[in-house]
Amino acid sequence: MKISYVALISSLFMTTMAGAQPTASPDSPTDMHRYRGCIAAIPTNAREAEDFAIQWRARGGGLPARHCQAMAQLEQERFAEASATLVEAARAAEVEKSPLAADFWGQAGNAAILAGDNKMALTYLDTAIAQAGNFSPVRTAGFHIDRARVHAEGNNLDASRVDLDKALELAPEDPLAWTLSAALARRAGDPGRATRDIARASELAPSDPDVVFEQGNIAAANGDVPAARRVWQQVVKAAPLTEAAELAKKALAESAGN
């Protein structure tokens, strides 16, 4: 199952910084106002937002300025630069003893994935997991899920399984973890686990297009192509603008006549 890392990181950026406090200073409320304005400008003019963030950093903008700069770079698909900016933010957060350090390391890992640098992605995600610990289970589970994806892309299915099992232990109510676990089991030739895990994902998020799409994949892997096609058609009809729908269309085309 293909995942949109850009959408994932963008969501993480907003949720991470929404409640974050910038470097302590009398101007902190102003800095957060600048941060929100910088983020809001990215969809329409990412380059201008990046320039603003760079100038803001030069005036001592701190973590919020670095973060906005990275997001603007991400929007422009300059993934390696975004990853490097996030690494700088992570190290600065460590110096400040900010709890955001782990999140920045995790986001740097995701940006490195987009840049095609899975080796560095693993390094950054290792750091994120080590720093996060188990004090915030859902947060740490997300880092394990990201690392599992990198391992799976490198065909290291055993390592991917270890990470996904840990994610399921930490966040047993996360439908994404169950969906990815089902997809990994399908890929590893374990139809029993694939079926059980996707059933659990469906209980948690019955209308999620990624969950439904994987149900079709598992049906096809189990030899029931007609059932798979019905499920994929359901994804296309119910969620036509999603990435899952695009993948379902491709699967339908490839399975035509079977």
C-alpha positions in Angstrom: 0.0 0.0 0.0 1.4 3.3 -1.1 1.4 6.1 1.5 1.4 9.8 0.9 4.3 10.9 3.0 3.8 14.5 2.1 0.3 14.5 3.5 1.6 12.6 6.6 4.4 15.0 7.3 2.2 18.1 6.7 -0.3 16.8 9.2 2.4 16.0 11.7 3.9 19.5 11.3 0.6 21.2 12.1 -0.2 19.0 15.1 3.3 19.1 16.5 3.6 22.8 16.5 0.1 23.7 17.3 0.7 23.5 21.0 4.5 24.1 21.0 6.1 27.1 22.6 9.0 28.7 20.7 12.3 29.6 22.3 11.4 31.4 25.5 11.5 35.2 25.0 9.3 38.2 25.6 8.3 38.0 22.0 6.9 34.4 22.2 3.3 35.3 21.4 4.4 37.3 18.4 6.6 34.4 17.3 3.7 32.0 17.4 1.6 34.5 15.4 4.4 34.7 12.8 4.6 30.9 12.8 0.9 30.5 12.0 1.1 33.1 9.3 4.1 31.5 7.8 2.4 28.1 7.7 -0.8 29.6 6.2 1.2 31.2 3.3 2.8 27.9 2.2 0.0 26.5 0.0 -0.2 29.6 -2.1 3.4 30.8 -2.1 5.9 28.3 -0.5 8.9 30.1 -1.8 7.9 33.4 -0.2 7.1 31.6 3.0 10.5 30.0 3.0 12.2 33.3 2.5 10.2 34.8 5.4 11.3 31.9 7.6 14.9 32.3 6.7 14.8 36.0 7.5 13.0 35.2 10.7 15.6 32.7 11.7 18.3 35.4 11.1 16.4 37.5 13.7 16.4 34.7 16.2 13.2 32.9 15.2 14.2 29.6 16.8 12.3 26.4 16.4 9.1 27.7 14.8 11.1 29.5 12.1 13.1 26.4 11.3 9.9 24.3 11.2 8.1 26.6 8.8 11.2 26.7 6.6 11.2 22.9 6.4 7.6 22.7 5.6 8.0 25.3 2.8 10.8 23.2 1.4 8.7 20.1 1.6 5.9 21.8 -0.3 8.3 22.6 -3.1 9.4 18.9 -3.1 12.9 19.8 -2.0 12.9 16.8 0.3 16.6 16.5 1.0 16.8 20.2 2.1 13.6 19.8 4.2 15.2 16.8 5.9 18.4 18.7 6.6 16.5 21.7 8.0 14.5 19.3 10.3 17.8 17.7 11.5 19.0 21.2 12.4 15.7 21.8 14.2 16.0 18.5 16.1 19.5 19.3 17.2 18.5 22.8 18.3 15.6 21.3 20.2 17.9 18.9 22.0 20.1 21.8 23.1 17.0 23.5 24.4 15.8 20.3 26.0 12.6 20.6 24.1 10.2 17.7 23.9 9.8 18.4 20.2 13.2 16.9 19.5 11.9 13.4 18.9 9.1 14.7 16.6 11.6 16.7 14.5 13.9 13.6 14.2 10.8 11.6 13.1 9.8 14.2 10.6 13.4 14.4 9.3 13.2 10.7 8.7 10.0 11.0 6.7 11.5 13.8 4.6 14.6 11.6 4.0 12.2 8.8 2.8 10.8 11.2 0.3 14.3 12.2 -0.8 15.0 8.5 -1.5 17.6 8.3 1.3 16.4 5.3 3.3 19.7 4.8 5.1 19.5 8.3 6.7 15.8 7.8 7.2 16.5 4.8 9.4 19.1 6.7 11.4 16.8 9.6 12.1 13.9 7.3 13.0 16.1 5.3 15.3 16.9 8.6 17.1 13.3 9.6 17.3 12.3 6.2 18.8 15.2 6.3 21.3 14.3 9.9 22.4 10.5 9.4 22.5 10.6 6.2 24.7 7.3 4.8 25.7 6.0 7.8 27.6 3.7 8.8 24.8 2.8 5.4 23.2 0.8 6.6 20.2 3.6 9.1 19.3 6.2 6.4 19.5 4.1 3.9 17.6 4.0 6.3 14.7 7.8 6.3 14.6 7.8 2.5 14.6 5.3 2.5 11.7 7.5 4.9 9.7 10.6 2.7 10.3 8.6 -0.4 9.4 7.8 1.2 6.0 11.5 1.9 5.3 12.4 -1.7 6.2 9.6 -3.1 4.0 10.8 -0.9 1.1 14.2 -2.4 1.5 12.7 -5.9 1.5 13.7 -6.5 5.2 10.3 -7.9 6.1 11.5 -9.4 9.4 12.6 -6.0 10.7 9.4 -4.5 9.4 7.4 -7.0 11.3 9.2 -6.3 14.5 8.4 -2.6 14.2 4.8 -3.1 13.3 4.3 -5.5 16.2 5.7 -2.9 18.5 3.4 -0.3 17.0 0.4 -2.5 17.6 1.5 -3.1 21.2 1.8 0.7 21.8 -1.2 1.8 19.8 -3.7 -1.2 19.5 -6.5 1.1 18.4 -4.6 2.5 15.4 -6.2 1.3 12.1 -3.2 2.3 10.1 -0.9 0.0 12.1 -3.4 -2.9 11.5 -3.7 -2.1 7.8 0.1 -2.0 7.3 0.4 -5.2 9.4 -2.1 -6.9 7.1 -0.3 -5.7 4.0 3.0 -7.0 5.4 1.4 -10.4 6.2 0.0 -10.6 2.7 3.4 -9.8 1.2 5.1 -12.3 3.5 2.7 -15.1 2.4 0.7 -15.3 5.7 -3.0 -15.1 4.5 -4.3 -16.0 7.9 -2.7 -13.1 9.7 -3.5 -10.8 6.8 -7.2 -11.6 7.0 -7.3 -11.2 10.8 -5.4 -7.9 10.8 -7.4 -6.3 8.0 -10.6 -7.4 9.8 -9.4 -5.5 12.9 -8.5 -2.5 10.8 -12.0 -2.5 9.3 -13.6 -2.7 12.8 -11.7 0.5 13.7 -12.1 2.4 10.5 -14.7 0.7 8.2 -14.9 3.5 5.7 -11.2 4.3 5.4 -10.3 3.9 1.7 -6.8 2.6 2.5 -8.4 -0.1 4.7 -10.9 -1.0 2.1 -8.3 -1.1 -0.7 -6.2 -3.5 1.3 -9.2 -5.7 1.8 -9.3 -6.0 -2.0 -5.6 -6.8 -2.1 -6.0 -9.6 0.4 -9.0 -11.0 -1.4 -7.0 -11.0 -4.7 -4.0 -12.7 -2.9 -6.4 -15.4 -1.6 -7.6 -16.1 -5.2 -11.0 -14.3 -5.1 -10.5 -11.8 -7.9 -14.2 -11.1 -8.3 -14.5 -10.1 -4.7 -11.3 -8.0 -4.9 -12.7 -6.2 -7.9 -16.0 -5.4 -6.1 -14.0 -4.0 -3.2 -11.7 -1.9 -5.4 -14.8 -0.6 -7.3 -16.2 0.4 -4.0 -13.1 2.5 -3.2 -13.2 4.3 -6.5 -16.9 5.1 -6.1 -16.8 6.1 -2.4 -13.5 8.0 -2.3 -12.7 9.0 -5.9 -10.2 11.7 -5.0 -8.0 9.6 -2.8 -4.7 7.9 -3.5 -6.4 4.6 -2.6 -8.8 5.2 -5.5 -6.0 5.7 -7.9 -4.4 2.5 -6.8 -7.7 0.7 -7.0 -8.2 1.9 -10.6 -4.8 0.5 -11.4 -5.6 -2.8 -9.7 -8.9 -3.0 -11.6 -7.1 -2.5 -14.9 -4.5 -5.1 -14.1 -7.1 -7.6 -13.1 -9.5 -7.1 -16.0 -10.4 -10.4 -17.7 -9.3 -12.5 -14.7 
